[in-house]
Amino acid sequence: MGDHIYTLPIRIYYEDTDFSGVVYHAAYLKFFERGRTEALRACGVHHSELLEREQPLAFAVRKMTTEWLIPAKIDDMLEVRTRFVEARGARMFLSQEIWRDETLLARAEVEAASMSLAGRPRRLPADVIARFLG
């Protein structure tokens, strides 16, 4: 779907770490979420706009496979890299990586579902899919 990689810089703060100064595993989920949100924003897709549509739309992670390779530590400067892989029906698939300089620290394969505010699956609108491709 897309070869474009969206990047988001992240600095590691004390609040992201455990007692030893190593990033706590759940913090990576927040970093991946921020990367997805900023990638959407870079494509011109804003959550607030989706909620204001005639038929409001929201996203939820349906499935995420994550692999942690090397720990990040306090004060590290990281880069979250997000790529849209595919969009079909009510689902979109993304590939994400977190890097420190030239070192891959973690990666995730994400399946997100688009849904109504009542929690029912909703087909991704063609204009939204077109923005991913742009």
PyMOL commands that place a pseudoatom at each C-alpha (Angstrom):
pseudoatom trace, name=CA, resn=MET, resi=1, chain=A, elem=C, hetatm=0, pos=[0.000, 0.000, 0.000]
pseudoatom trace, name=CA, resn=GLY, resi=2, chain=A, elem=C, hetatm=0, pos=[2.592, 2.483, 1.009]
pseudoatom trace, name=CA, resn=ASP, resi=3, chain=A, elem=C, hetatm=0, pos=[6.313, 2.710, 0.873]
pseudoatom trace, name=CA, resn=HIS, resi=4, chain=A, elem=C, hetatm=0, pos=[6.268, 5.981, 2.759]
pseudoatom trace, name=CA, resn=ILE, resi=5, chain=A, elem=C, hetatm=0, pos=[7.526, 5.785, 6.329]
pseudoatom trace, name=CA, resn=TYR, resi=6, chain=A, elem=C, hetatm=0, pos=[6.245, 8.334, 8.830]
pseudoatom trace, name=CA, resn=THR, resi=7, chain=A, elem=C, hetatm=0, pos=[8.639, 9.148, 11.661]
pseudoatom trace, name=CA, resn=LEU, resi=8, chain=A, elem=C, hetatm=0, pos=[8.082, 10.497, 15.152]
pseudoatom trace, name=CA, resn=PRO, resi=9, chain=A, elem=C, hetatm=0, pos=[10.925, 11.412, 17.522]
pseudoatom trace, name=CA, resn=ILE, resi=10, chain=A, elem=C, hetatm=0, pos=[10.485, 10.282, 21.135]
pseudoatom trace, name=CA, resn=ARG, resi=11, chain=A, elem=C, hetatm=0, pos=[12.679, 11.134, 24.108]
pseudoatom trace, name=CA, resn=ILE, resi=12, chain=A, elem=C, hetatm=0, pos=[12.726, 8.704, 27.010]
pseudoatom trace, name=CA, resn=TYR, resi=13, chain=A, elem=C, hetatm=0, pos=[11.828, 10.274, 30.332]
pseudoatom trace, name=CA, resn=TYR, resi=14, chain=A, elem=C, hetatm=0, pos=[12.002, 8.884, 33.848]
pseudoatom trace, name=CA, resn=GLU, resi=15, chain=A, elem=C, hetatm=0, pos=[8.248, 8.184, 33.774]
pseudoatom trace, name=CA, resn=ASP, resi=16, chain=A, elem=C, hetatm=0, pos=[8.801, 5.765, 30.849]
pseudoatom trace, name=CA, resn=THR, resi=17, chain=A, elem=C, hetatm=0, pos=[11.226, 3.578, 32.769]
pseudoatom trace, name=CA, resn=ASP, resi=18, chain=A, elem=C, hetatm=0, pos=[11.269, 1.061, 35.556]
pseudoatom trace, name=CA, resn=PHE, resi=19, chain=A, elem=C, hetatm=0, pos=[13.447, 1.400, 38.666]
pseudoatom trace, name=CA, resn=SER, resi=20, chain=A, elem=C, hetatm=0, pos=[16.583, 0.507, 36.671]
pseudoatom trace, name=CA, resn=GLY, resi=21, chain=A, elem=C, hetatm=0, pos=[16.258, 3.217, 34.016]
pseudoatom trace, name=CA, resn=VAL, resi=22, chain=A, elem=C, hetatm=0, pos=[15.131, 0.741, 31.337]
pseudoatom trace, name=CA, resn=VAL, resi=23, chain=A, elem=C, hetatm=0, pos=[11.948, 1.501, 29.392]
pseudoatom trace, name=CA, resn=TYR, resi=24, chain=A, elem=C, hetatm=0, pos=[9.017, -0.448, 30.804]
pseudoatom trace, name=CA, resn=HIS, resi=25, chain=A, elem=C, hetatm=0, pos=[7.473, -2.693, 28.130]
pseudoatom trace, name=CA, resn=ALA, resi=26, chain=A, elem=C, hetatm=0, pos=[4.033, -1.046, 28.233]
pseudoatom trace, name=CA, resn=ALA, resi=27, chain=A, elem=C, hetatm=0, pos=[5.580, 2.343, 27.408]
pseudoatom trace, name=CA, resn=TYR, resi=28, chain=A, elem=C, hetatm=0, pos=[6.363, 1.037, 23.927]
pseudoatom trace, name=CA, resn=LEU, resi=29, chain=A, elem=C, hetatm=0, pos=[2.636, 0.600, 23.331]
pseudoatom trace, name=CA, resn=LYS, resi=30, chain=A, elem=C, hetatm=0, pos=[2.181, 4.328, 23.984]
pseudoatom trace, name=CA, resn=PHE, resi=31, chain=A, elem=C, hetatm=0, pos=[5.044, 5.142, 21.615]
pseudoatom trace, name=CA, resn=PHE, resi=32, chain=A, elem=C, hetatm=0, pos=[3.508, 2.963, 18.892]
pseudoatom trace, name=CA, resn=GLU, resi=33, chain=A, elem=C, hetatm=0, pos=[0.109, 4.627, 19.452]
pseudoatom trace, name=CA, resn=ARG, resi=34, chain=A, elem=C, hetatm=0, pos=[1.625, 8.096, 19.129]
pseudoatom trace, name=CA, resn=GLY, resi=35, chain=A, elem=C, hetatm=0, pos=[3.405, 6.992, 15.956]
pseudoatom trace, name=CA, resn=ARG, resi=36, chain=A, elem=C, hetatm=0, pos=[0.138, 5.761, 14.412]
pseudoatom trace, name=CA, resn=THR, resi=37, chain=A, elem=C, hetatm=0, pos=[-1.708, 8.937, 15.383]
pseudoatom trace, name=CA, resn=GLU, resi=38, chain=A, elem=C, hetatm=0, pos=[0.993, 11.173, 13.928]
pseudoatom trace, name=CA, resn=ALA, resi=39, chain=A, elem=C, hetatm=0, pos=[1.169, 9.067, 10.747]
pseudoatom trace, name=CA, resn=LEU, resi=40, chain=A, elem=C, hetatm=0, pos=[-2.592, 9.488, 10.324]
pseudoatom trace, name=CA, resn=ARG, resi=41, chain=A, elem=C, hetatm=0, pos=[-2.245, 13.212, 10.958]
pseudoatom trace, name=CA, resn=ALA, resi=42, chain=A, elem=C, hetatm=0, pos=[0.552, 13.466, 8.364]
pseudoatom trace, name=CA, resn=CYS, resi=43, chain=A, elem=C, hetatm=0, pos=[-1.886, 11.893, 5.868]
pseudoatom trace, name=CA, resn=GLY, resi=44, chain=A, elem=C, hetatm=0, pos=[-4.526, 14.487, 6.737]
pseudoatom trace, name=CA, resn=VAL, resi=45, chain=A, elem=C, hetatm=0, pos=[-6.626, 12.107, 8.844]
pseudoatom trace, name=CA, resn=HIS, resi=46, chain=A, elem=C, hetatm=0, pos=[-7.495, 13.638, 12.209]
pseudoatom trace, name=CA, resn=HIS, resi=47, chain=A, elem=C, hetatm=0, pos=[-9.420, 11.792, 14.922]
pseudoatom trace, name=CA, resn=SER, resi=48, chain=A, elem=C, hetatm=0, pos=[-11.470, 14.897, 15.699]
pseudoatom trace, name=CA, resn=GLU, resi=49, chain=A, elem=C, hetatm=0, pos=[-12.533, 15.166, 12.046]
pseudoatom trace, name=CA, resn=LEU, resi=50, chain=A, elem=C, hetatm=0, pos=[-13.546, 11.501, 11.947]
pseudoatom trace, name=CA, resn=LEU, resi=51, chain=A, elem=C, hetatm=0, pos=[-15.733, 12.028, 15.003]
pseudoatom trace, name=CA, resn=GLU, resi=52, chain=A, elem=C, hetatm=0, pos=[-17.464, 15.005, 13.355]
pseudoatom trace, name=CA, resn=ARG, resi=53, chain=A, elem=C, hetatm=0, pos=[-18.482, 13.149, 10.180]
pseudoatom trace, name=CA, resn=GLU, resi=54, chain=A, elem=C, hetatm=0, pos=[-22.121, 12.518, 9.368]
pseudoatom trace, name=CA, resn=GLN, resi=55, chain=A, elem=C, hetatm=0, pos=[-21.387, 8.903, 10.312]
pseudoatom trace, name=CA, resn=PRO, resi=56, chain=A, elem=C, hetatm=0, pos=[-18.709, 9.248, 13.030]
pseudoatom trace, name=CA, resn=LEU, resi=57, chain=A, elem=C, hetatm=0, pos=[-15.770, 6.892, 12.800]
pseudoatom trace, name=CA, resn=ALA, resi=58, chain=A, elem=C, hetatm=0, pos=[-13.175, 5.753, 15.330]
pseudoatom trace, name=CA, resn=PHE, resi=59, chain=A, elem=C, hetatm=0, pos=[-10.250, 3.316, 15.277]
pseudoatom trace, name=CA, resn=ALA, resi=60, chain=A, elem=C, hetatm=0, pos=[-9.415, 0.553, 17.722]
pseudoatom trace, name=CA, resn=VAL, resi=61, chain=A, elem=C, hetatm=0, pos=[-6.475, -1.810, 17.724]
pseudoatom trace, name=CA, resn=ARG, resi=62, chain=A, elem=C, hetatm=0, pos=[-7.819, -5.280, 17.009]
pseudoatom trace, name=CA, resn=LYS, resi=63, chain=A, elem=C, hetatm=0, pos=[-4.555, -7.175, 17.021]
pseudoatom trace, name=CA, resn=MET, resi=64, chain=A, elem=C, hetatm=0, pos=[-0.943, -6.251, 17.653]
pseudoatom trace, name=CA, resn=THR, resi=65, chain=A, elem=C, hetatm=0, pos=[2.098, -8.481, 17.503]
pseudoatom trace, name=CA, resn=THR, resi=66, chain=A, elem=C, hetatm=0, pos=[5.065, -6.883, 19.244]
pseudoatom trace, name=CA, resn=GLU, resi=67, chain=A, elem=C, hetatm=0, pos=[8.671, -7.924, 19.511]
pseudoatom trace, name=CA, resn=TRP, resi=68, chain=A, elem=C, hetatm=0, pos=[11.156, -6.263, 21.846]
pseudoatom trace, name=CA, resn=LEU, resi=69, chain=A, elem=C, hetatm=0, pos=[14.736, -6.721, 20.705]
pseudoatom trace, name=CA, resn=ILE, resi=70, chain=A, elem=C, hetatm=0, pos=[16.956, -4.331, 22.696]
pseudoatom trace, name=CA, resn=PRO, resi=71, chain=A, elem=C, hetatm=0, pos=[15.909, -2.148, 25.634]
pseudoatom trace, name=CA, resn=ALA, resi=72, chain=A, elem=C, hetatm=0, pos=[15.719, 1.617, 25.461]
pseudoatom trace, name=CA, resn=LYS, resi=73, chain=A, elem=C, hetatm=0, pos=[17.023, 3.575, 28.434]
pseudoatom trace, name=CA, resn=ILE, resi=74, chain=A, elem=C, hetatm=0, pos=[16.413, 6.870, 30.144]
pseudoatom trace, name=CA, resn=ASP, resi=75, chain=A, elem=C, hetatm=0, pos=[17.421, 9.925, 28.075]
pseudoatom trace, name=CA, resn=ASP, resi=76, chain=A, elem=C, hetatm=0, pos=[17.541, 7.947, 24.808]
pseudoatom trace, name=CA, resn=MET, resi=77, chain=A, elem=C, hetatm=0, pos=[16.303, 9.700, 21.683]
pseudoatom trace, name=CA, resn=LEU, resi=78, chain=A, elem=C, hetatm=0, pos=[14.209, 7.261, 19.672]
pseudoatom trace, name=CA, resn=GLU, resi=79, chain=A, elem=C, hetatm=0, pos=[12.366, 7.323, 16.382]
pseudoatom trace, name=CA, resn=VAL, resi=80, chain=A, elem=C, hetatm=0, pos=[9.031, 5.598, 15.830]
pseudoatom trace, name=CA, resn=ARG, resi=81, chain=A, elem=C, hetatm=0, pos=[8.652, 4.601, 12.184]
pseudoatom trace, name=CA, resn=THR, resi=82, chain=A, elem=C, hetatm=0, pos=[5.168, 3.817, 10.890]
pseudoatom trace, name=CA, resn=ARG, resi=83, chain=A, elem=C, hetatm=0, pos=[4.142, 2.480, 7.499]
pseudoatom trace, name=CA, resn=PHE, resi=84, chain=A, elem=C, hetatm=0, pos=[0.619, 1.804, 6.229]
pseudoatom trace, name=CA, resn=VAL, resi=85, chain=A, elem=C, hetatm=0, pos=[0.656, -1.681, 4.727]
pseudoatom trace, name=CA, resn=GLU, resi=86, chain=A, elem=C, hetatm=0, pos=[-2.925, -2.249, 3.603]
pseudoatom trace, name=CA, resn=ALA, resi=87, chain=A, elem=C, hetatm=0, pos=[-6.495, -1.063, 4.082]
pseudoatom trace, name=CA, resn=ARG, resi=88, chain=A, elem=C, hetatm=0, pos=[-9.524, -3.176, 3.232]
pseudoatom trace, name=CA, resn=GLY, resi=89, chain=A, elem=C, hetatm=0, pos=[-13.060, -3.309, 4.491]
pseudoatom trace, name=CA, resn=ALA, resi=90, chain=A, elem=C, hetatm=0, pos=[-13.107, -2.049, 8.057]
pseudoatom trace, name=CA, resn=ARG, resi=91, chain=A, elem=C, hetatm=0, pos=[-9.442, -2.863, 8.715]
pseudoatom trace, name=CA, resn=MET, resi=92, chain=A, elem=C, hetatm=0, pos=[-6.105, -1.216, 8.232]
pseudoatom trace, name=CA, resn=PHE, resi=93, chain=A, elem=C, hetatm=0, pos=[-2.738, -2.849, 8.688]
pseudoatom trace, name=CA, resn=LEU, resi=94, chain=A, elem=C, hetatm=0, pos=[0.406, -1.050, 9.760]
pseudoatom trace, name=CA, resn=SER, resi=95, chain=A, elem=C, hetatm=0, pos=[4.013, -1.948, 10.374]
pseudoatom trace, name=CA, resn=GLN, resi=96, chain=A, elem=C, hetatm=0, pos=[5.912, -0.067, 13.066]
pseudoatom trace, name=CA, resn=GLU, resi=97, chain=A, elem=C, hetatm=0, pos=[9.475, 0.021, 14.345]
pseudoatom trace, name=CA, resn=ILE, resi=98, chain=A, elem=C, hetatm=0, pos=[11.276, 1.890, 17.097]
pseudoatom trace, name=CA, resn=TRP, resi=99, chain=A, elem=C, hetatm=0, pos=[14.890, 2.808, 16.439]
pseudoatom trace, name=CA, resn=ARG, resi=100, chain=A, elem=C, hetatm=0, pos=[17.718, 4.355, 18.431]
pseudoatom trace, name=CA, resn=ASP, resi=101, chain=A, elem=C, hetatm=0, pos=[20.144, 5.712, 15.842]
pseudoatom trace, name=CA, resn=GLU, resi=102, chain=A, elem=C, hetatm=0, pos=[20.896, 2.703, 13.604]
pseudoatom trace, name=CA, resn=THR, resi=103, chain=A, elem=C, hetatm=0, pos=[19.653, 0.096, 16.115]
pseudoatom trace, name=CA, resn=LEU, resi=104, chain=A, elem=C, hetatm=0, pos=[16.215, -1.497, 15.867]
pseudoatom trace, name=CA, resn=LEU, resi=105, chain=A, elem=C, hetatm=0, pos=[14.774, -1.794, 19.399]
pseudoatom trace, name=CA, resn=ALA, resi=106, chain=A, elem=C, hetatm=0, pos=[11.210, -2.988, 18.870]
pseudoatom trace, name=CA, resn=ARG, resi=107, chain=A, elem=C, hetatm=0, pos=[8.712, -3.711, 16.129]
pseudoatom trace, name=CA, resn=ALA, resi=108, chain=A, elem=C, hetatm=0, pos=[4.977, -4.234, 15.854]
pseudoatom trace, name=CA, resn=GLU, resi=109, chain=A, elem=C, hetatm=0, pos=[2.510, -5.436, 13.265]
pseudoatom trace, name=CA, resn=VAL, resi=110, chain=A, elem=C, hetatm=0, pos=[-0.838, -3.771, 13.891]
pseudoatom trace, name=CA, resn=GLU, resi=111, chain=A, elem=C, hetatm=0, pos=[-4.360, -4.474, 12.714]
pseudoatom trace, name=CA, resn=ALA, resi=112, chain=A, elem=C, hetatm=0, pos=[-6.738, -1.630, 13.488]
pseudoatom trace, name=CA, resn=ALA, resi=113, chain=A, elem=C, hetatm=0, pos=[-10.487, -1.691, 12.935]
pseudoatom trace, name=CA, resn=SER, resi=114, chain=A, elem=C, hetatm=0, pos=[-12.651, 1.251, 12.001]
pseudoatom trace, name=CA, resn=MET, resi=115, chain=A, elem=C, hetatm=0, pos=[-15.946, 1.339, 13.806]
pseudoatom trace, name=CA, resn=SER, resi=116, chain=A, elem=C, hetatm=0, pos=[-19.004, 3.366, 14.611]
pseudoatom trace, name=CA, resn=LEU, resi=117, chain=A, elem=C, hetatm=0, pos=[-19.265, 5.022, 18.007]
pseudoatom trace, name=CA, resn=ALA, resi=118, chain=A, elem=C, hetatm=0, pos=[-21.546, 2.136, 18.995]
pseudoatom trace, name=CA, resn=GLY, resi=119, chain=A, elem=C, hetatm=0, pos=[-18.603, -0.229, 18.451]
pseudoatom trace, name=CA, resn=ARG, resi=120, chain=A, elem=C, hetatm=0, pos=[-19.840, -1.800, 15.209]
pseudoatom trace, name=CA, resn=PRO, resi=121, chain=A, elem=C, hetatm=0, pos=[-17.364, -2.362, 12.353]
pseudoatom trace, name=CA, resn=ARG, resi=122, chain=A, elem=C, hetatm=0, pos=[-17.560, 0.318, 9.661]
pseudoatom trace, name=CA, resn=ARG, resi=123, chain=A, elem=C, hetatm=0, pos=[-15.968, 0.139, 6.244]
pseudoatom trace, name=CA, resn=LEU, resi=124, chain=A, elem=C, hetatm=0, pos=[-13.145, 2.634, 5.848]
pseudoatom trace, name=CA, resn=PRO, resi=125, chain=A, elem=C, hetatm=0, pos=[-14.414, 5.488, 3.676]
pseudoatom trace, name=CA, resn=ALA, resi=126, chain=A, elem=C, hetatm=0, pos=[-12.733, 5.724, 0.257]
pseudoatom trace, name=CA, resn=ASP, resi=127, chain=A, elem=C, hetatm=0, pos=[-11.570, 9.296, 0.917]
pseudoatom trace, name=CA, resn=VAL, resi=128, chain=A, elem=C, hetatm=0, pos=[-9.769, 8.169, 4.092]
pseudoatom trace, name=CA, resn=ILE, resi=129, chain=A, elem=C, hetatm=0, pos=[-8.077, 5.262, 2.301]
pseudoatom trace, name=CA, resn=ALA, resi=130, chain=A, elem=C, hetatm=0, pos=[-7.015, 7.658, -0.474]
pseudoatom trace, name=CA, resn=ARG, resi=131, chain=A, elem=C, hetatm=0, pos=[-5.194, 9.799, 2.100]
pseudoatom trace, name=CA, resn=PHE, resi=132, chain=A, elem=C, hetatm=0, pos=[-3.158, 6.787, 3.238]
pseudoatom trace, name=CA, resn=LEU, resi=133, chain=A, elem=C, hetatm=0, pos=[-2.081, 6.232, -0.349]
pseudoatom trace, name=CA, resn=GLY, resi=134, chain=A, elem=C, hetatm=0, pos=[-1.221, 9.896, -0.946]
for i in range(1, 134): cmd.bond("trace and resi %d" % i, "trace and resi %d" % (i + 1))
show_as sticks, trace
zoom trace
